[in-house]
Amino acid sequence: MHISTALAAVLLSACTAAAAATCSPGSRPLPFPAGELSKDQFTAKGRRYRVHLPKSYDPTRRAPVILSYHGAHGTIEKQVALDGLTDPSRSNRDGDGYVVVYLQALVPAGASDPTKTEWQVAPAAAADKAHIDDLGFTADVLAALEASLCVDTRRLYATGKSQGGGFVGRVLACDTSSSSGLAHRFAAFAPVAGAYYILDTPRRAQCEPTDRVAIPCGGGGAREEGTPATPILAFHGGADETIPYRGEWRRATGSCLPDIRHWARQWVLPSSSASSSATAEKNTTIPGSRHGVRSAWGGSGGPGKDGEEEEAARVVLVYAGDDIGHDWPSTAENADNKGGPRAAFNASDEIVDWFGKWRLE
């Protein structure tokens, strides 16, 4: 039977895509029990992490992966309880089919409190270069996952709270170094109440006004000139006293926290060839919130999955409301909102929906 060159190319492409979506696990048992959080795992350098496989995990089919980073002074176990991404009661979607990996931060050298874990986005951790290499840690975890699981490398995602969110949106999403280049390996990011520290700002005038300060790694992180911004969905509350929404200068650490809306806009704007449609802002109110607003650039950016306009939004900032503090937004009680107001939406559900929109080409 004769097959045209064009048809042969199509068939070859389809076969290649099908092969890329599968793995050959052989007779190896699952490295982690499905449907529950694994025991402690360690990289070759002794860094701790834990892995959750969904019950539906199939070792012959490539699965998407979410990396989740806890907040300052936090632990893996606190983040598991907070983000709820592996909680079967959160939805009926079996963890949404994602492998979820939780990473543990270290305590910077010289810290007076042995429980004061920090990610390298924060001043003390960033200064402890001999001890803390969270980009290297992340790369080591990805290598271990790819060696032991059937991982879809086109669908790697990262989220985190506070310093963990700052590490995601300020360090990981900006890593274009020749040695790791992790920014190019992730399809999308979703920081929550992120601490986007700008280091080495010992004078107030270098930081304020916080809605004018230069943002290192603006313009969609690792994108090249004229290319779309890396997809990022960020959440922040107006009553956040830990990482203020309006930003602030911190004399004690010589660091600057930018205005959050300014930070988000810089993710869109700095490219000189950015089109007006890509930088156009659309704001929608969040029902049931106190002045909560979703701001999207390039489209509507709503949590729904349908519609070309929504798909076009690559940068979305969710202002959770005037009364929401340093929280992982949730309609249910969690460690952040206990005893206080709850958000009008669940950040975890929106994060999962957001990640589902994006994959690397």
N, C-alpha and C positions, 0 to 999 in steps of 0.2 A: 504494500500500500504506500502510495506516494504522499508525503507530508510537505507542504510548502515551507520555505525557510521561515516565513513570518510565524506560521502556526507552530513550527518546531520551537521557535524562540519562546513563544507563549507557554507551550507545554513545559519546556525546560525551566522557565521562570516559576511556573506553578509547582513543579516538583521540588525545585530548590527551596521555595517558601515552605512547602510542606515538611521538608527535611529539617529546615531551620526551626520549625515549631515543635520538633520532637527530640527526644534523647534516647540513647541506648544504655539503660542502667545495668544490663547484665543481670547477674543474680545477687547483686549487692542489696542488703537490707536497708531500710530507711535509716539515715543517720540520726534522726530525731523522731520521736513519736508524733503521729499526726493528731491534731486537735488539742494539743496542750503545749505549754511552754517547756522548752528543753531544760536540762540541767545546765549549769555553768559551762560555757565553752571558753577556750583561751587561744589567743593567737600565739605565734612563736615567740613574741616579745612579752607574753604574759598578760595581755589586755583581755578583760572579761566581756563576754557578750552572751546573749541567750536568743534562741530561735523558736518561733512558733510556726508550725506547718498547719495549714487548714486541713480539716478532715478530708476534704475533696482532693488533697494533693495527689497528683499522678506522676510517678517518677519517670514516665515516658513523655510527658508534655511540659513544655517550658512555662514556668510560673512567674508572675510579676513579684517584685520584692519592694517592701517599704522598710527603710531604716528609720528608727525613732530614737531621738536623743532627749534625755531628761533635762530638767532645769538645774541651775546652780545648787549645790549642796544636796543634790538628788541622787537617786539610785535607779537602776533598771526596774526594780520591783515597784517603785512609786510611779514610774512612767507607764508601766503596764496597766496599773489601776486607773491612772488618769486619762490616758488617751482612749482606752476601751476598744482599740482596734482589733483585739483578739477576744473580746467578750462576746460569747454566743448570744447573750440576751440583748445586745445592741441592735441586732437585726437578724433576719433569717437567711443571711447570705453566706454562712459558714466562713466568717472572716473575709468575705468578699473574694475569696480565692487567692489572696495575697499571702506570701511568706512575709512575716513581720519579724524584724530583727531589732533587738534592743541592745544598745551599746553603753558601756559604763565609763564615765569620766574619771579622771585622776585628781588627786589633791596636789596643788602646786607646792614645790619645795619651799620650806620656810613658813608654811601656813600654821597659824597657832591652833587652828581647829582641825583635827585629823579627819573630820567628816566633811570638810569644805571642798567638795569636788567641783571642778570648773572645767569648761571647755576652752580651747585655745583662742576663742574670740575675746575672752575677758582679759583685762590687763595682766593679772598675775600669771595666769596660765600661758598667755601668749609670750610672756617674758621668760618662761621656764622652758626654753628650747631644748635643753639637754635632757629633759625629763618627759616633756609632753609633746607628742606628735599625733594629733587627732586625725589629720589627713592621712598619715601613714597607717594609723589604726583602721580607718575606714577602708583604705585600699586592701589591707590585710584581710579584713572581714569579707569583702567582696570576693577576693581570691579564694578564700576558704569555702564560701557558698558555692561558687562556680565549680569548685573541685568536687563537692559532695552532693549537690542538688542539681535538678534540671531547671536552670534559671534562664529567664528571658532577659537577656542583656539590653534589649530595646526598651524594657519597661522596669527601670530602676527608679525609685522615688525616695525622697527624704522629707521628714517632718521633725519637729522638735518644739519644746516649750522653753521660753525665756532664753537663758544662755544656749540651750540646745537649739532653739529656733534661730538665735543669732548666729550660731555656728553654721546652721544650714544656709541662711540667707546672706551671710556676710563673709563666710570663709569657704564653705564647700562649693556654693554656687559660683564662687569667684576663682576657684582654683584652676588656673590655666598653665601651671608650671609644666616644664618638659618632663619632669620626673614622675608626675602622677596625672595631672590634667583631669581631675575627677569631675570638674564642671561639665565636661563633654560627655560623661558617661551616664548622667541622670536625665530622665525625660521631663521631670517637673519637680517643684519644691513647694512646701507648704509650712512655713514657720508660724508659730503661735506665740503671741506676746513676746516677740523677738527682741533680744538685746543686741542691736546692731552697732556695737562699739566702733568708734573711730579713735584709734590709739594715738599716742604722741601729740596730744593737744594740751600742753601745760598752761596755756593762756586762754582766758575766757573768750577773748576776741577771735580765737581760732575756731570757736564752736558756735558762738551766738552772732546773729540770730540762727537758731537751729533749723529754720526752714530755708536757709540760704547756704548752709555749710556744704562744702564739696563732699560728695559721697564716693569714696573709693569703690571701684567696681560697680558703677552705675551702668545704665544702658543695657540691662538684660544680662548681666554677668559676663559670660564668656563669648557672647556673640561677636561675630565679625561685623565690620562696618556695613550697614545697610541690610543686615539680616534680622529676622524677627527676634524679639526678646525671648529669653528662656522662660517658659511658663512658670509663674509663681503666684500662689494664693496665700495672702497673709491676713492674720487676724490680730486685732488689738482692741482693748477696752479703754474708754475715756476716763475711767476712774482708776487706772493703773498707777499706783504710787511707787512701784518698784522700778518699772521702766516706763516713765511718763510718755503719754501719747505725743505731747508737744516737745519732748526731748529735754535735755539739760546738760550742762557742763559739770564734770566731777573733778574738783580740785585735787582730792586725795589721790586719785589714780591718774591724773593728767589725761583724761579721756573725755570723749564727747558722745552723747546719745542724740542722734538726729531726730527731728520731727518725723513722725512715722509716715504721714502723707507725703512729705517731701522725699523721704527715702523711697517710697513706692513709685512716685512720679519719675524719679531719676532712673528707675529700672526701665522706663519707657523712653525718656526724652533725649539722652545725650547723643545718640547717633545723629549726625548732621544730615543723613539721608533718610531719616525716618519720615514716613508719609503722614499726611494729616489724618488719614483714617486710622493709622496705627497708634497715633497719639491722642485721638479724640477720647474724651472722658465722658462716661455715662454713669449717673448716680441713681440708685434705686433704694427706696426706704425698706427697712426690715420690719415687717408687721409684728406687733407685739413688743417691740423694743422701745427704749427711750432714745429717740433720735438716731437709732442705728441705721447705717448706710453701707451699701455695697458700691464701691467705686471700681469701674472696669475701664480698661483702655483697649480700644480696638473692637469692642463689642459690648453686649449687655452683661456678660459675666455672671449671670444668675446660676443657681445651683442645678437647674434643669439640664437635660441632656440633648434636647432637640433644638433645632434651629441653627441656621448658618451664622446668625449674628452672635449667638452665645459662643459658638466654637471659635469665633475670631478673637475673642478676648483672651489675651495671653498673660495679662497682669491684672490681678484683682486684689483690692484691699477691702477687708470687711471690718468696718468700725462697729464693734459689737454693741455699743450703746453708752450713754453718758454714765450709767451706773455700774458698768462691768469693770471689775478690777483686773489684777494680774492673774487672769483665769484662762483655763482651757474651756472655751464656751460650751455650755451644755444645758439642756432643759432639765436634766436629772441632777441630783446632788452628787458632787465629787469633792475631792480634797481641797480644791480651789474655792468653790462657791459655798461651801458649808457655812450655814448661818448668814448668808448674804443673798443678794439677788442672783437669779439665774438668767442665762441668756435666752433669747427667743428662738434659738436654733442649736443644733448639735454640730460642732465643728468637725468631729470625726466623720460624720456622714458626708459632709460637704467635701472634706479632704479626699475621701475615697472616690466620690463622684468626680472630683477634679482630676485625680490621677488617672481615672479611667478614660479621660479624653485624650491623653497624650502618650506618645511613644516615639522613640527615635526612628529616624528614617533608615 
